[in-house]
Each structure stands twice: as structure tokens, then as C-alpha cells.
């Protein structure tokens, strides 16, 4: 039973990604997508969600000392 809970714990911890999907993107891609989002006047709902994610990634990187997106 201990082994079961150990495996469950490992599975849960590995699911907690430290930066999410965008953490693996390079700075240029994040900056370009963020700039594209800023220039769009009426994005679709799906695009607006993606833009929110890019902005959050910009802020996360800024907190780490990597201000790639000028806001």
C-alpha cells in the first residue's frame, strides 16, 4: 500500500509543471505573440485566452528578471 501512495505522490508532483506549456517557448516567440496580441483589436475568445496566457508568461519571466515583453 505504501508503494501505491508513493507512486500517486510522484504522479501528482510531476503534474505540477513549474511554468506551464509556455515555459518551454523561447523568448522571441513569447515576445512576438504578445506583441501580436496587443495589436489585435477584436480577438476571438480562443485567441483572447491565448493572449492572456502569453501575458502571464511575460509577467512570470519578468519576475524572474527576464523582462522580454515591454508592458
C-alpha positions as CSV (number, residue, x, y, z in Angstrom):
1,X,0.0,0.0,0.0
2,X,2.9,2.3,0.7
3,X,4.2,1.8,-2.8
4,X,0.8,2.8,-4.2
5,X,0.8,6.1,-2.3
6,X,4.4,6.8,-3.3
7,X,3.5,6.4,-7.0
8,X,0.4,8.5,-6.6
9,X,2.5,11.2,-4.9
10,X,5.1,11.1,-7.7
11,X,2.4,11.4,-10.3
12,X,0.9,14.4,-8.7
13,X,4.2,16.1,-8.2
14,X,5.1,15.6,-11.8
15,X,1.8,17.1,-12.9
16,X,2.7,20.3,-11.2
17,X,4.7,21.9,-14.0
18,X,6.6,24.9,-12.8
19,X,5.9,27.1,-15.8
20,X,3.2,25.5,-17.8
21,X,3.1,25.0,-21.5
22,X,4.7,28.3,-22.3
23,X,7.8,27.8,-20.2
24,X,9.4,25.8,-22.9
25,X,8.9,28.6,-25.5
26,X,11.9,30.8,-26.3
27,X,11.8,34.5,-25.5
28,X,11.4,35.5,-29.2
29,X,8.2,33.5,-29.6
30,X,6.6,34.8,-26.4
31,X,7.5,38.4,-27.3
32,X,6.2,38.1,-30.9
33,X,2.9,36.5,-29.8
34,X,2.5,39.1,-27.0
35,X,3.1,42.0,-29.5
36,X,0.6,40.4,-31.9
37,X,-2.0,40.2,-29.1
38,X,-1.5,43.8,-28.3
39,X,-2.1,44.9,-31.9
40,X,-5.3,42.8,-32.3
41,X,-8.4,44.9,-31.7
42,X,-11.1,42.2,-31.6
43,X,-9.6,38.8,-30.9
44,X,-11.7,35.7,-30.9
45,X,-12.5,34.1,-27.5
46,X,-9.9,31.4,-28.1
47,X,-7.3,33.9,-29.1
48,X,-8.1,36.1,-26.1
49,X,-7.4,33.2,-23.8
50,X,-4.1,32.5,-25.6
51,X,-3.2,36.2,-25.2
52,X,-3.9,36.1,-21.5
53,X,-1.6,33.1,-21.3
54,X,1.2,34.9,-23.2
55,X,0.8,37.9,-20.9
56,X,1.0,35.7,-17.8
57,X,4.2,34.1,-19.2
58,X,5.6,37.6,-19.8
59,X,4.9,38.6,-16.2
60,X,6.3,35.3,-14.9
61,X,9.6,35.8,-16.8
62,X,9.7,39.5,-15.7
63,X,9.5,38.3,-12.1
64,X,12.5,36.1,-12.8
65,X,14.5,39.0,-14.1
66,X,13.9,38.4,-17.8
67,X,11.8,41.3,-19.0
68,X,11.2,40.1,-22.6
69,X,7.8,41.9,-23.1
70,X,7.6,45.6,-22.6
71,X,4.4,46.4,-20.8
